[in-house]
Amino acid sequence: MTAALIIIAAYIWDRIVGDPQAIPHPVIGIGKGIRAVERFIRRISPSERALKPLGILLPFVVVGGTYGVTWLVLKGMYHVHDYIGWAAEALLIGTTIAAKGLKDAGMAVYRRLKEQDLESARREVGMIVGRDTEQLDEPEVVRATVETVAENIVDAVISPLFFALIGGAPLAMAYRAVNTLDSMVGYKNEKYGNLGWASARLDDIANWIPARMTAVFVTVSALLHRYDARRACSTALRDARKHPSPNSGWAEASAAGALGIRLGGYNVYKGIRSFRAYMGDTQQPLQAEHIPAVCRLLLSSSTCFVIVASLLLYICGGWLL
């Protein structure tokens, strides 16, 4: 019962408070740890080629260290009093999810579009996507926003909650370390191709189950909101594997099917044009209203997951691990 209440409290905290600027976020500390370990590995590596086997050391130290530190902090909190431990665990899990922040970012773009301020909308979406946004027209701004919100349902909400369900705050925080590693070093480029490969692969493994669960919960959410739930399911099964990521396509494809839109197409990254496979069918043209629609899918799918997770924890009597 306690574990279920902790998950619910963590989710409510994120939905109401989000990530307040006044409180230092644990991801900042994880990021500093990643940079410190990266510098150490590069110092001891005799060559660029030697970074490949040493790349395994980076997630081992960072993820293992994050788990260990979180476990020790909670152990101290619980030693003081159970109530303090429960509050600390709920707060820590709350910092690993970002439903409110993701929704707020998407709606900021929507508000600019409704104000017919395309230039500001481009700037807003440029803060949450990696592609060049300076020349995007309104449908492309909408597409970029919908794709980003849908894709991040997995790693910003469902995945950390999934790992919290299994192992509480230590495992949820360890997942956040995995995800932060991927965002910082998991690039197939000259600088990180050797050092970051293990971090990128670990992120793919960690998100494999939550990504597919997300497609299920997006489909359920589509049914709740009277979107096209049947098409959400069929589009995910048909198109998810077209995405370059083994996981991101499941949320994007199910959202595209639910809303009757087509995602994917040409994106520009640092002046270089690249094509991403289409997902979904053009039942209607992309328009600003699709942004609040995908935000509804985000919040409903995450709420449904919390309900299911809480019931499981109540039945099992505690964290599943």
C-alpha positions in Angstrom: 0.0 0.0 0.0 2.8 2.4 0.9 4.6 1.9 -2.4 1.4 2.6 -4.3 0.9 5.8 -2.4 4.5 6.8 -3.1 4.0 6.4 -6.9 0.7 8.3 -6.8 2.3 11.1 -4.7 5.3 11.3 -7.1 3.1 11.7 -10.1 0.8 14.3 -8.5 3.9 16.2 -7.4 5.1 16.3 -11.0 1.7 17.2 -12.5 1.3 20.1 -10.0 4.8 21.4 -9.3 7.0 19.9 -12.1 10.6 20.9 -11.8 10.8 24.1 -9.8 13.9 26.2 -10.6 14.6 26.8 -6.9 15.3 23.2 -6.2 18.5 21.7 -7.7 17.6 18.9 -10.0 19.3 15.5 -9.6 19.9 15.3 -13.3 22.4 18.2 -13.0 24.4 16.2 -10.6 24.2 13.1 -12.9 25.4 15.3 -15.8 28.4 16.5 -13.8 29.2 13.0 -12.8 29.1 11.9 -16.5 31.5 14.7 -17.5 33.9 13.7 -14.6 33.9 10.0 -15.6 34.3 10.9 -19.3 37.4 13.1 -18.5 38.9 10.3 -16.5 38.3 7.7 -19.2 39.8 9.9 -21.9 42.8 10.5 -19.7 43.6 6.8 -19.2 42.8 5.8 -22.7 46.0 5.2 -24.8 44.1 5.8 -28.1 40.8 6.6 -29.6 40.3 3.0 -30.5 40.8 2.0 -26.9 37.8 4.1 -25.9 35.4 1.4 -27.3 36.0 -1.2 -24.6 36.4 1.6 -22.0 33.0 2.9 -23.1 31.4 0.1 -21.0 33.0 1.7 -17.9 30.9 4.9 -18.4 27.4 3.5 -17.8 28.7 1.0 -15.2 30.1 3.8 -13.0 27.5 6.4 -13.6 24.4 4.2 -13.5 25.7 2.0 -10.7 26.9 5.1 -8.8 23.5 6.8 -9.2 21.7 3.8 -7.9 24.1 3.4 -4.9 23.9 7.1 -3.9 20.1 7.1 -4.1 19.9 3.9 -2.1 22.2 5.3 0.6 20.3 8.6 0.8 17.0 6.8 1.2 18.4 4.4 3.8 19.4 7.4 5.9 16.0 9.1 5.5 14.2 5.9 6.5 16.5 5.5 9.4 15.3 8.9 10.7 11.6 8.1 10.3 9.5 6.1 7.8 7.4 9.2 6.9 10.6 11.1 6.0 11.7 8.1 3.9 8.4 7.9 2.1 8.4 11.6 1.3 12.0 11.5 0.1 11.2 8.5 -2.2 8.1 10.2 -3.6 10.1 13.4 -4.3 13.0 11.6 -5.9 10.7 9.6 -8.2 8.9 12.8 -9.0 12.1 14.3 -10.2 12.6 11.5 -12.7 9.3 12.2 -14.6 8.4 15.2 -16.6 4.8 15.0 -17.7 4.1 18.6 -16.7 7.3 20.0 -18.3 6.6 18.2 -21.5 3.0 19.3 -21.7 4.0 22.9 -20.8 6.6 23.0 -23.6 4.2 21.7 -26.2 1.5 24.2 -25.1 3.9 27.1 -25.2 4.3 26.4 -29.0 0.5 26.1 -29.3 -0.1 29.4 -27.7 2.3 31.2 -30.0 0.6 29.6 -33.1 -2.8 30.7 -31.8 -1.4 34.2 -31.5 -0.2 33.9 -35.1 3.3 34.5 -34.0 5.1 31.9 -36.1 8.6 33.3 -35.4 8.1 32.9 -31.6 6.6 29.4 -32.2 9.7 28.4 -34.1 11.9 29.6 -31.2 9.7 27.7 -28.7 9.9 24.4 -30.6 13.6 25.0 -31.2 14.1 24.6 -27.4 12.7 21.1 -27.4 13.9 19.6 -30.7 17.3 19.0 -32.3 16.4 20.0 -35.8 16.8 23.4 -37.4 13.5 25.4 -36.9 14.3 28.8 -38.4 12.5 28.1 -41.8 9.7 25.8 -40.6 6.1 26.7 -41.7 3.2 26.2 -39.3 2.4 22.5 -40.2 6.1 21.7 -39.8 6.2 23.4 -36.4 3.2 21.4 -35.4 4.8 18.2 -36.7 8.0 18.8 -34.7 6.0 19.5 -31.6 3.7 16.5 -31.9 6.7 14.2 -32.7 8.7 15.4 -29.7 5.8 15.3 -27.2 4.8 11.8 -28.4 8.3 10.4 -28.4 9.1 11.7 -25.0 6.1 10.0 -23.4 8.4 7.0 -23.2 11.6 8.4 -21.6 10.1 11.3 -19.8 7.2 9.6 -18.1 6.5 5.9 -18.7 10.0 4.5 -18.5 11.0 6.2 -15.2 7.6 5.2 -13.7 8.1 1.6 -15.0 11.5 1.3 -13.2 10.0 2.9 -10.1 7.3 0.3 -10.2 10.0 -2.4 -10.2 12.6 -1.0 -7.8 11.5 2.3 -6.3 13.4 5.6 -6.4 16.9 4.0 -6.7 16.0 2.1 -9.9 14.0 5.1 -11.3 17.0 7.3 -10.7 19.3 4.8 -12.3 17.1 4.9 -15.4 17.3 8.7 -15.4 21.1 8.2 -15.4 20.9 5.9 -18.4 18.7 8.4 -20.3 21.0 11.3 -19.4 24.0 9.3 -20.6 22.4 8.7 -23.9 21.5 12.3 -24.4 25.0 13.4 -23.5 27.3 10.8 -25.1 25.1 8.4 -27.1 25.9 9.9 -30.5 27.3 8.1 -33.6 29.8 10.8 -34.4 33.6 11.2 -34.3 33.7 12.4 -30.7 31.4 9.8 -29.1 31.2 6.9 -31.6 33.6 4.8 -29.5 33.0 6.2 -26.0 29.2 6.4 -26.1 28.2 3.2 -27.9 27.5 1.3 -24.6 25.5 4.1 -23.2 23.3 4.3 -26.3 22.8 0.5 -26.4 21.9 0.5 -22.7 19.3 3.2 -23.3 17.7 1.2 -26.1 17.5 -1.9 -23.8 16.1 0.1 -20.9 13.3 1.6 -23.0 12.4 -1.5 -25.0 9.5 -2.7 -22.8 8.2 0.8 -21.7 8.1 1.9 -25.3 5.8 -0.9 -26.3 3.7 -0.4 -23.2 3.4 3.3 -24.1 1.8 2.3 -27.4 -0.8 0.3 -25.5 -1.6 3.2 -23.1 -1.7 5.7 -25.9 -4.3 3.5 -27.6 -6.3 3.3 -24.4 -6.1 7.1 -24.1 -7.3 7.5 -27.6 -10.3 5.4 -26.7 -11.0 7.6 -23.7 -10.7 10.8 -25.7 -12.8 9.4 -28.6 -9.8 9.5 -31.0 -9.2 6.6 -33.4 -8.0 3.9 -31.0 -8.2 1.1 -33.6 -6.0 3.1 -36.0 -3.6 4.0 -33.1 -3.0 0.3 -32.5 -2.7 -0.7 -36.2 -0.5 2.2 -37.1 1.9 1.4 -34.2 2.1 -2.2 -35.4 2.7 -1.2 -39.0 4.9 1.9 -38.7 6.8 1.8 -35.4 9.7 -0.2 -36.8 10.3 2.5 -39.5 11.7 4.9 -36.9 15.5 5.0 -36.7 15.2 4.4 -32.9 14.0 0.9 -31.9 11.7 2.5 -29.3 10.6 6.0 -30.2 8.5 4.9 -33.1 6.0 3.1 -30.9 4.7 6.3 -29.2 4.9 8.4 -32.3 3.1 5.9 -34.6 0.3 5.3 -32.1 -0.2 9.0 -31.6 -0.2 9.6 -35.4 -2.8 6.9 -35.8 -5.0 8.2 -32.9 -5.0 11.7 -34.3 -5.3 10.7 -38.0 -2.2 12.5 -39.1 1.1 11.6 -40.8 4.4 12.2 -39.0 7.9 11.9 -40.4 9.3 13.5 -43.5 12.3 15.8 -44.2 14.1 17.4 -41.2 17.2 19.7 -41.3 20.0 19.2 -38.8 22.7 21.9 -38.8 22.0 22.7 -42.4 21.9 19.0 -43.6 18.6 17.7 -44.9 17.6 14.2 -43.8 14.5 12.0 -44.4 12.7 10.1 -41.6 10.2 7.5 -42.7 6.5 8.5 -42.6 4.3 7.1 -39.8 0.5 7.3 -40.0 -1.8 8.4 -42.8 -3.0 11.8 -43.7 -6.6 11.7 -42.6 -6.4 15.5 -42.0 -3.7 18.1 -42.4 -1.4 19.0 -39.5 -2.8 22.0 -37.6 -2.2 23.7 -34.3 -5.0 21.9 -32.5 -3.1 18.6 -32.8 -0.7 19.9 -30.2 -3.2 20.0 -27.3 -4.5 16.7 -28.6 -1.2 15.0 -28.3 -0.8 16.6 -24.8 -4.1 15.0 -23.8 -2.7 11.6 -24.9 0.5 12.3 -22.9 -1.4 13.1 -19.7 -4.0 10.4 -20.1 -1.6 7.6 -20.9 0.7 8.5 -18.0 -2.3 8.7 -15.6 -3.5 5.3 -16.8 -0.1 3.8 -16.3 0.0 5.2 -12.7 -3.4 3.7 -12.0 -2.3 0.3 -13.2 1.1 0.5 -11.5 -0.5 1.5 -8.2 -2.9 -1.4 -8.4 0.0 -3.8 -9.0 1.9 -2.4 -6.1 -1.1 -2.6 -3.8 -1.7 -6.3 -4.8 2.0 -7.2 -4.5 2.5 -5.2 -1.3 5.6 -3.3 -2.4 8.2 -2.7 -5.1 8.3 -5.6 -7.5 12.1 -6.1 -7.3 
